[in-house]
Amino acid sequence: MSSKEQDIVNAIRTHDRSVFETLYKEHYRQLFALAFRYVRQAPAAEEIVHDVFLMIWKKADQLTIEYSIKSYLYKSVVNASLNFIKKEKTERGKQEIYLKVNVAETNENDEREQQEALLANLENAIDILPPKCREVMYLSRFGKLKQQEIADQMQISVKTVKNHLTYGFQKIREHLGNRPRQLWIAAFILLKYLGY
C-alpha cells in the first residue's frame, strides 16, 4: 500500500469524517456498478455499497488493509453481493426462474418438481466447494470476469484461478452424477436467474 493510502487508512481509523466522505465519493460509482453487476437491482446495489462503508466507519479502529484500499473495497462489495444473492433464493424467486425457463414448454407439475430438485442439487454442489473456489466460480461464471481479472482481484495467480475452476467444475459434475445435460440445464437456470 502506498504512503498516501496509508495516510487515508490512518485518518479513517481516527474517524476523520472529511477523509471518509472523500473516499466514499471517489469510489461510490464503481462500487455501485460492481454490486449492480451481481444483484441486478439498483436499490439493493446502493444498500450493499452503503453497508460496506457503514461497516468500515463503525469498525474504523480495527481497519486492516494489506494491499490497496480499492482492492479491499471491491472484495468487500463482492462478498456482500454474494451474500445478498444467497439470501434472495426464496421459493418465490425460484418460481420466477421456472416461469422464464419454461416459456416455450408445458407447465406440468412433475417437470417443475424435477427442475426444482435439479436447482437444489446445483446449489448444494456450489455450497460444498471451499470458500476460495466458490468465490472464483462466482466471479468467473456470474461476474463474467476473465481469469486475469479474478487473479488480480483476489491477489492469487492465474494458475491458481485455473486450478479452482477445474476443481469446481469437477466437483459439481461429481455431485450431479456426471449428467452433462442436467448440469447444462441447471447452469442455464442460474444464469437466467441472475439476468445474463
N, C-alpha and C positions, 0 to 999 in steps of 0.2 A: 504494500500500500504506500502511496506517495505521502510525503510530509504534509501536503495540503489536505489530503483526505484524512490523515491522522488528526490534523487540527480540527477538522469538521466533526469527527467522531468525539474528540475530547470536549468540544463545545456542546455537543448534544448530551454527552454524559452529565454535564453541569446544567442541563435544561436551558440552554440558550435558545430562546424561542425564535429569534430572528434567523439564526443559522438553520434551525429545524424547518422553518417556513420556506426558506430559500431552497433547501434540499427537496422539500415536498413539491414546490412549483417546478423545479428543474426536472424532476423525474416522473411527475404525475402522468403526463400524456403517454409516455412509452409504457409505463406500468399498466395503465388502463387498457391500452391496446393489447398488451400481453395477456392480461386477465380475460379480456373480451374474446380473445382468440380461443381460449379454453371454454369459457362458460356460455358464450354467445348471448348474453343478457347484459345490457348496459347498466341497469341498476345494480345487479349482482357484481359486475366488474368494478363499479365505483365503490361499493361496500368493501370488497376484498382489498383494494388499494388503501382505502381509508383505515381499515382494520389493521393492516400491516404497519402503517405509520403510527397508529394509535398504540400498538403493541411496542413499537420502538420507543415512543415517548414515555410510556408507562414504565418500561424496563431500561430506561436510558443508562442508569448507573451500572447495569450489567451488560451493556452492549459490547459484543466482541466480534470484530470483523477482521478476518485473516487476510483476504486478498484485495478486494475493492468494494467500495460502497455499492456501485452499480450491480456487481455480481451478487452481493448479499441481498439487495432489494429484489432482483429478478428471481433468485431462488426462493425467497420468502413468498413472493406473489404466485409463483408456480405451485408451491406446496399448498398455499391457501386455496388456489383454484382447484387443484386435485381433490382437496378435502370437500370443497363445495359440490363438485360433480358427484362424489361418492354419496353425499347426503341427499342429493336430488333424485337418487334412484328409487323412487317410490312406485307403488303399484300404478298410480295414475300416469306417471311418466312412462312406464313400461307399456301401458295400453296405447299411448300415443305412438310409441315406436311401432307396435304391431299394425296400427292403422296405416301408417306411412308405408311400411314394407309390403303390406297386403292389399294395396290399392287395386292391383290387377288380378288378385287372387280371391278365392272364396273365403268367407269369414266363418268357416266351420270351427266349432269349439275344439275338436281334437287337434287340429293344426295349430291353433293358438296356444294350447297347452304344451305342445311339442316345442314350439319356439320359445315359450317362457322357460321351459326346462333347459333348453339349449343356451339361452342367455345367462341363466343362473349358473350353468356349467362353466361358461367362459369367464364370468365374474369370479367364480371360485378359483379358476385356473390362474387368473391375474392376481388374485389376493394371496395365493400361496407363494408367489415369487418373492425373492429377497427384495427389501425396500429399494436398493440402488437399481436393481434390474427392472423393477416395476416402473421406477421413475424414467429410466431410459426408454422403456417400451411406450409409456405415455407420451414422452417428448417426441419420439420418432413417429408413432402412428397417429396420435391425436394432435400433437403440437406441430406436426409437419416440419420438424427441424431436421436438417441434414446431420450426418454423423459428426462432422467437424464442429457444427454449432452446439451439438449436445456435449461434445468433449470440452469445448470452451466454457459452456455454462456450468457444467458440473466439475470442472477442473480435473478431468481424467483424460487418458489418452484415447485416440480414435480406436486403437486396438481393443481397449477395454470396453468401449461402446459396442464394437462389433461382437465381442465375446458375450456381453449382456444380451444383445439382440438374438444371437444364435441360441443361447441358453434359454431365453424367454420363450421363443417360438417352439423349441424342442419340448419344454415343459408343458406348454399349452396343448401341443399336439398329443403328448402322452396323456394328459388329463382328459382330453376329448376322445381318447381311444383310437388315435390315428385315423380319424374320419375327416379327410380333407374337405368334403362337401359341407359338412356341418361347421367346420372351422370357418369356411368362406362365408356361410350364411350368418354365423354369429358375428364375424368381423364386420360384415355389411350392416347388420342391425346396429352395432355400436357406432359405426361411422355415421349412419343416418341420425342416430340419437344425438350425436354431438354436432350435427349440422354441416357435415362435409359432403 
